[in-house]
Amino acid sequence: MNKKTIISLMLGAMSMLPASAQDGWFVDVGGGVQTIFSSDASKLDFGKRLTPSYRIGVGKWITPVYALRLQVGGYALNGMSTSEGLYLRDPQTDGSVYGPHDPVIDNVTVRPDGTYRHYLRYVNAHADFMVSLSRLLLSGQGKFDVLPAVGLGYARTFAYRGTAATNSLTANFSVLAKYKATKCLDVNLEIGSALMPDHFDGRITGKMYEPTLGATLGLTYNFNASKVCAKKERSRKQHREAVVDTVYMVERIVERPIYKERIVEKPVAKKQNPFRLASISFAYASAKPSEKQNVVFENIVEYLKQNPSARIRLDGYADKATGKAKTNLMLSIRRTDSVRNILIERYNIAPSRIEAQGIGSNAQPYENNNLNRVVIVTAIPE
């Protein structure tokens, strides 16, 4: 199985995954600097070891917490070599095995101490498993998030200035911090490392691996969130058009009565106001609805099916008599997340039709304390 087949299978598997409650599909791009910790690399000034690095990736959230990503990155690395070691494509051999003579030495300047620079050009494609710590630990819906990632990949070193072309399997690790600039666009900073095998630079020195380390600044575009942005813009536009039409009718009726009968026969539909659709109650300190609440979910889903342009808002609460305010806030967020996930994963409701917020115990919708362990569902007709 060649590398093209492996990449095709990865993309095919990702396309079969359902869109999640987080962001569905996303792409990220970035650029920055990197270095390699190969044998003798420390003999080169650190500033000269820094080289450009670029990345582009595509991924998909499989749950609100976990995502898969396929990323391609790399470009250039600077290492150092000496006459000690074995070198791939030794010109003094048949050109296909390792030998004591480095073909790079004929293409670079040798320093007085016998060291010389290795110029590498490479690309690394890897599949990663990512975790949203904000969602996992805090059930958060804020603007900041930290996403550690781990994956396996394939690296190709290209023949360049004497360095031989090589193929390698890699282990990849990274931490991505992102800030949600808009609903569709995140600004991100990714610090990543790839463990390259000893032969990656065409030289064998006996090390198990040679790690790289890089930092890149970039952007992430969330496709599923872009649909929400577009829908809100259409809603605003429709609202503006409805207001204009209403004013036009009034003016025509007042100023030119001859048009009155024709205009009244085609009135603009009056927009319905939001109203309370349902309440989903929870047990003490629990964020999981009981099976008794299934009939409530069925009623919510039936309303959304009968009104395909309508949306709902989930307001989560916790009772004020128990727990601290911060604990109650996190509990209310988990309750809204639980209801939202059930509607999306069990009933296939589009994430863009559901708004959710945790209110905690700062507000209490009911006088009876026990009734405030609840998520209130508000219908928002279009």
C-alpha positions in Angstrom: 0.0 0.0 0.0 1.7 3.3 -1.1 1.5 6.7 0.5 -1.2 8.0 -1.9 -3.5 5.1 -1.0 -3.0 5.7 2.7 -3.8 9.4 2.4 -6.9 8.7 0.3 -8.2 6.2 2.9 -7.6 8.8 5.7 -9.7 11.4 3.8 -12.4 8.9 2.9 -12.7 7.8 6.6 -13.0 11.4 7.7 -15.7 12.2 5.2 -17.9 9.4 6.5 -17.8 10.8 10.0 -20.9 12.8 11.1 -20.6 16.5 11.7 -20.3 17.3 15.4 -21.7 19.8 17.7 -18.5 21.8 17.7 -17.5 23.0 14.3 -17.8 20.2 11.7 -15.1 20.5 9.0 -12.2 23.0 9.3 -9.0 24.0 7.6 -5.9 25.5 9.1 -2.9 27.2 7.6 0.2 28.7 9.2 3.8 29.7 8.9 6.7 30.1 11.3 10.2 28.8 12.2 11.6 25.4 13.1 14.9 23.6 14.0 16.2 20.1 14.2 18.1 18.5 17.0 20.3 16.1 14.9 23.8 14.9 15.7 26.3 17.8 15.9 23.5 20.4 15.2 24.5 22.2 18.4 27.8 23.1 16.7 25.8 25.5 14.5 24.7 28.9 16.0 21.1 28.6 17.1 20.0 31.5 15.0 21.4 29.8 11.9 19.5 26.6 12.8 16.2 28.4 12.6 14.5 27.9 9.2 11.1 28.6 7.7 8.2 26.3 8.3 4.8 26.1 6.7 1.7 24.0 7.4 -1.8 23.4 5.9 -4.3 21.0 7.3 -7.9 19.8 7.0 -9.9 18.2 9.9 -13.3 17.3 11.3 -14.8 17.2 14.7 -16.1 13.8 15.4 -17.6 14.9 18.8 -17.6 18.3 20.5 -14.3 17.2 22.3 -12.4 15.1 19.8 -11.2 15.8 16.2 -9.2 14.1 13.4 -6.8 16.2 11.2 -4.7 15.5 8.2 -1.8 18.0 8.0 1.1 18.6 5.6 4.0 20.7 6.7 7.8 21.3 6.5 10.1 23.1 4.0 13.7 23.4 5.2 16.0 22.3 8.0 19.7 23.1 8.8 21.9 20.5 10.4 25.6 19.9 10.9 27.8 16.9 10.0 31.3 15.7 10.5 33.3 12.9 8.9 32.1 10.5 11.6 29.2 8.3 10.6 27.8 6.4 7.6 26.2 8.3 4.7 23.5 7.3 2.3 24.4 7.4 -1.4 28.2 7.3 -0.8 29.7 8.2 -4.2 32.6 5.8 -3.5 30.2 2.9 -3.3 27.6 1.9 -5.9 25.5 4.9 -4.9 22.7 2.8 -3.3 24.1 1.9 0.2 25.6 3.6 3.2 29.4 4.4 3.2 31.9 6.5 5.0 32.0 9.3 2.5 29.3 12.0 2.7 28.1 13.3 -0.7 27.2 16.6 1.0 30.8 17.5 1.6 31.4 18.1 -2.1 28.6 20.7 -2.2 29.3 22.8 1.0 32.0 24.7 2.7 33.9 22.7 5.4 34.7 24.7 8.6 38.2 24.6 10.2 36.9 22.2 12.9 35.8 19.7 10.2 32.1 20.4 10.5 29.9 21.4 7.6 26.2 22.3 7.2 23.6 19.9 6.0 20.8 21.7 4.0 17.6 19.7 4.1 14.4 20.1 2.1 11.5 18.0 3.2 7.7 17.5 3.6 5.9 15.7 6.4 2.3 14.5 6.0 0.6 13.2 9.2 -2.8 12.2 10.6 -3.5 13.5 14.1 -5.9 12.9 16.9 -6.9 16.2 18.6 -8.5 17.0 22.0 -10.3 20.2 23.0 -9.2 20.8 26.6 -11.8 23.6 27.0 -14.6 21.2 26.2 -13.1 18.2 27.9 -12.3 19.8 31.3 -14.5 22.9 31.5 -17.4 22.2 29.1 -16.5 25.7 27.9 -17.9 27.7 25.1 -15.4 30.6 25.5 -13.1 32.2 22.9 -9.9 30.4 24.0 -9.1 26.8 23.7 -6.0 24.5 23.9 -5.8 21.4 21.7 -3.0 18.8 22.2 -2.6 16.5 19.2 -0.7 13.2 18.5 -0.3 11.4 15.2 1.7 9.3 12.8 3.1 10.4 9.5 5.3 10.1 6.4 8.3 12.3 5.7 10.0 12.7 2.4 13.5 14.3 2.3 14.4 15.6 -1.2 17.8 15.3 -2.8 19.3 18.8 -2.3 23.0 19.9 -2.3 24.3 16.4 -1.8 21.7 15.3 0.7 20.1 12.0 -0.5 16.4 11.5 -0.9 14.9 9.5 2.0 11.5 8.2 3.1 10.6 8.0 6.8 7.8 7.2 9.2 7.4 9.9 11.8 5.7 10.4 15.2 4.2 13.9 15.6 3.2 15.8 18.7 1.8 19.4 19.0 -0.2 21.8 21.1 -2.4 24.3 19.4 -3.8 27.4 21.2 -6.6 29.2 19.4 -8.6 32.3 19.9 -12.0 32.6 18.3 -11.9 35.9 16.4 -15.3 35.4 14.7 -17.7 32.5 14.6 -16.0 31.3 11.4 -12.4 32.2 12.0 -9.8 31.4 14.7 -6.3 32.7 15.2 -4.0 29.9 16.3 -0.5 29.3 17.6 0.9 25.8 17.2 4.0 24.4 18.8 4.9 21.0 17.3 7.6 18.3 17.2 8.2 15.4 14.8 10.4 12.5 15.8 12.5 11.6 12.7 14.5 8.4 12.3 18.3 8.5 12.4 18.6 8.2 8.6 16.3 11.2 8.0 19.2 13.5 7.0 21.1 10.8 5.1 23.5 10.1 7.9 23.6 7.2 10.4 25.1 8.1 13.8 23.4 5.5 16.1 20.7 7.8 17.5 17.2 6.3 17.8 15.6 9.5 16.4 16.3 13.1 15.6 13.5 15.5 16.8 12.4 18.7 15.2 10.7 21.6 17.0 8.7 24.4 15.4 6.3 27.2 16.2 3.8 28.5 13.6 1.1 31.3 13.7 -1.9 30.7 11.6 -5.7 30.8 11.0 -8.4 28.2 11.2 -11.6 28.5 9.1 -14.7 26.6 10.4 -17.0 25.6 7.6 -20.0 24.5 9.8 -19.8 27.8 11.7 -19.8 29.7 8.4 -23.3 28.3 7.6 -24.5 29.9 10.9 -22.9 33.2 9.9 -24.6 33.1 6.5 -27.9 32.2 8.0 -27.8 35.0 10.5 -27.0 37.5 7.7 -29.9 36.2 5.6 -32.1 36.5 8.6 -31.0 40.1 9.1 -31.6 40.9 5.5 -35.0 39.3 5.5 -35.9 41.3 8.6 -34.8 44.6 6.9 -36.8 43.7 3.8 -39.9 43.0 5.9 -39.6 46.4 7.7 -39.3 48.2 4.3 -42.3 46.3 2.9 -44.5 47.3 5.9 -43.6 51.0 5.7 -44.3 50.9 1.9 -47.8 49.5 2.5 -48.7 52.1 5.1 -47.5 54.9 2.9 -49.5 53.6 -0.1 -52.6 53.2 2.0 -52.4 56.7 3.4 -51.3 58.7 0.4 -53.0 56.8 -2.5 -56.3 55.1 -1.3 -56.9 53.7 -4.8 -54.3 51.0 -4.0 -55.7 50.1 -0.6 -57.7 47.0 -1.6 -54.9 45.5 -3.6 -52.3 46.0 -0.9 -54.4 44.8 2.0 -55.0 41.5 0.2 -51.2 40.7 0.4 -50.1 41.6 3.9 -46.6 40.9 5.2 -46.6 38.0 7.5 -46.1 39.0 11.1 -43.1 37.5 12.7 -43.8 35.4 15.8 -42.1 36.1 19.1 -40.0 33.6 20.9 -41.9 31.4 23.4 -41.1 28.7 25.9 -41.3 25.3 24.2 -40.3 22.9 27.0 -38.4 22.3 30.2 -36.0 19.4 30.8 -35.4 18.6 34.5 -32.4 17.0 36.1 -31.6 15.1 39.3 -29.4 16.7 42.0 -25.9 17.4 40.7 -26.6 15.5 37.5 -26.0 16.6 33.9 -27.8 13.6 32.3 -31.5 13.8 31.6 -33.5 10.8 32.9 -35.4 8.5 30.5 -38.6 10.1 31.7 -37.5 13.2 29.7 -37.6 11.3 26.3 -41.1 12.5 25.7 -40.0 16.1 26.1 -37.2 15.5 23.5 -39.8 14.0 21.1 -42.0 17.1 21.4 -39.0 19.4 20.8 -38.0 17.4 17.7 -41.6 17.3 16.4 -41.8 21.1 16.6 -38.5 21.5 14.7 -39.7 19.2 12.0 -43.0 21.0 11.7 -41.1 24.4 11.6 -38.0 23.8 9.5 -36.9 27.4 9.6 -37.2 27.7 13.4 -34.4 27.6 15.9 -34.3 26.9 19.7 -32.3 28.3 22.6 -31.2 26.2 25.6 -30.8 28.0 28.9 -29.2 25.9 31.6 -29.8 26.5 35.3 -28.8 25.0 38.7 -30.6 25.4 42.0 -29.2 28.2 44.2 -29.6 26.4 47.5 -26.7 23.9 46.8 -23.2 24.5 45.5 -21.1 27.5 44.8 -21.8 29.9 42.0 -18.9 28.8 39.9 -19.7 25.1 40.4 -23.4 25.8 39.5 -22.3 27.7 36.4 -20.2 24.7 35.1 -23.0 22.3 36.0 -25.5 24.4 34.0 -23.2 24.4 31.0 -22.8 20.6 31.1 -26.6 20.3 31.2 -27.1 22.4 28.1 -24.2 20.5 26.4 -25.9 17.2 27.3 -29.3 18.3 25.8 -27.6 19.8 22.7 -25.6 16.7 22.1 -28.7 14.4 22.4 -30.7 16.6 19.9 -27.8 16.5 17.4 -26.5 12.9 17.8 -29.7 11.1 18.6 -32.3 13.1 16.6 -30.0 14.5 13.8 -30.9 18.2 14.5 -28.6 20.6 12.7 -26.2 22.3 15.2 -26.9 25.6 13.5 -30.5 25.4 14.8 -29.5 25.2 18.4 -28.2 28.0 20.7 -27.0 27.1 24.2 -25.9 29.0 27.2 -25.3 28.1 30.9 -26.7 30.6 33.4 -25.9 28.8 36.6 -27.7 29.9 39.8 -27.5 33.7 39.3 -31.1 33.6 38.0 -33.8 31.2 39.2 -36.8 30.7 36.8 -38.9 28.9 39.4 -39.8 29.7 43.1 -39.5 26.0 44.0 -35.7 25.4 44.4 -35.8 21.8 43.1 -37.4 22.9 39.9 -34.4 25.1 39.0 -32.3 22.0 38.1 -33.5 22.5 34.6 -32.7 23.4 31.0 -35.4 25.6 29.5 -36.0 25.3 25.8 -37.2 28.5 24.0 -38.5 28.3 20.5 -37.3 31.1 18.1 -39.6 31.1 15.1 -38.3 32.6 11.8 
